[in-house]
């Protein structure tokens, strides 16, 4: 809540828990991030 009070004009406020997914495409690890969230995707990624 302090972030909302100190930065009310912020376009995006992220909690630490979602940063791995938010920046995964930029960091070229999107497939791995999705696989971490969904085990059924993990099998498809491993088949590459």
Secondary structure, 3 states (H helix, E strand, C coil): CHHHHHCCCCCCCCCHHHHHHHCCCCCCCHHHHHHHHCHHHHHHHHCC
